[in-house]
Amino acid sequence: LVQLYLSGHEHDLQHLESSGVTYIISGGGSQVSTQTPLDKQQRFLKWGKLTHGFTANIIQSTDEMHVHFVDQTGEALHKAVIPKMQRAAVSGGGEIFRRKW
């Protein structure tokens, strides 16, 4: 089960969530897109900005990951908090993963 996707190349910064999966797009390093629509009407978009910038992935504890979006000057723009998936035993010897809420 995948909990987090990290990617780049969109020429912007985005935090999206869908079906329990978090998507972090950090692609504002060299060029900013003028074509990508980033508005709150996008169903899965939690935050987005057309700007130069990057993300710093910092594990704060064993229970969650904090992903900080910053611009080219280092100014904080947004923080995504991603809870750790918890393993749970399943009858028959397998295991499943659940988000800890």
C-alpha positions as a printed Julia matrix, in Angstrom:
101×3 Matrix{Float64}:
   0.0     0.0     0.0
   1.39    3.39   -1.01
   0.89    6.28    1.39
   3.02    9.03   -0.17
   4.18   10.02   -3.67
   6.95   12.58   -4.09
   7.53   14.05   -7.54
   8.68   17.1    -9.44
   8.71   18.61  -12.94
   5.33   20.4   -12.82
   7.11   23.78  -12.45
   5.08   24.62   -9.35
   4.46   23.44   -5.77
   1.46   21.24   -4.9
   0.03   19.25   -1.98
  -2.78   16.89   -3.02
  -4.67   14.11   -1.22
  -6.89   11.37   -2.64
  -8.13    8.08   -1.17
  -5.69    8.2     1.75
  -2.65    8.92   -0.45
  -0.69   12.19   -0.2
   0.94   13.62   -3.33
   3.76   16.17   -2.94
   4.92   17.93   -6.12
   8.06   19.98   -5.78
   8.9    21.29   -9.22
   9.44   25.03   -8.81
  13.22   24.96   -8.78
  14.22   26.38  -12.16
  11.13   27.57  -13.98
   7.59   28.52  -12.9
   4.7    27.32  -15.03
   2.25   29.8   -16.49
   0.07   27.01  -17.89
  -0.78   24.91  -14.82
  -4.12   25.88  -13.25
  -3.87   25.88   -9.45
  -7.16   26.82   -7.88
  -9.32   25.49   -5.07
 -11.76   24.01   -7.6
  -9.37   21.1    -8.2
 -10.87   18.26   -6.2
  -7.72   16.85   -4.61
  -5.67   20.03   -4.25
  -5.03   20.93   -0.61
  -2.56   23.69   -1.47
  -0.64   24.9    -4.5
   1.39   27.86   -5.66
   2.99   28.98   -8.92
   6.34   30.05   -7.53
   9.99   29.15   -7.36
  10.59   26.93   -4.35
  11.13   23.45   -2.99
  10.18   21.09   -0.15
  12.1    20.0     2.91
  10.98   16.6     4.21
  11.42   16.39    7.95
  10.37   13.44   10.1
   9.23   15.02   13.36
   8.33   11.84   15.22
   7.65    8.15   14.71
   3.95    8.97   14.16
   4.04   11.53   11.36
   6.05   13.27    8.65
   6.06   17.02    8.13
   6.71   18.29    4.6
   7.52   22.0     4.46
   7.14   24.0     1.25
   9.45   27.03    1.05
  10.12   29.65   -1.61
  13.48   30.57   -3.1
  14.23   32.93   -0.19
  13.53   30.2     2.4
  10.18   31.67    3.48
   7.73   29.02    4.7
   4.68   28.75    2.42
   2.81   25.62    3.55
   3.19   22.53    5.73
   1.68   19.1     5.02
   1.43   16.7     7.98
   1.27   13.06    6.95
   0.38   10.53    9.66
   2.22    7.21    9.66
   0.31    4.15    8.46
  -0.16    1.58   11.2
   0.15   -2.17   10.61
  -2.69   -4.33   11.85
  -2.75   -8.12   11.97
  -5.36   -9.89    9.83
  -6.77  -13.33   10.56
  -4.99  -15.8     8.32
  -1.52  -14.45    8.99
  -1.43  -11.35    6.78
  -1.35   -7.71    7.71
  -3.02   -4.53    6.55
  -2.07   -0.92    6.99
  -4.29    1.7     8.57
  -3.8     5.4     8.96
  -3.49    6.42   12.57
  -5.94    9.26   13.13
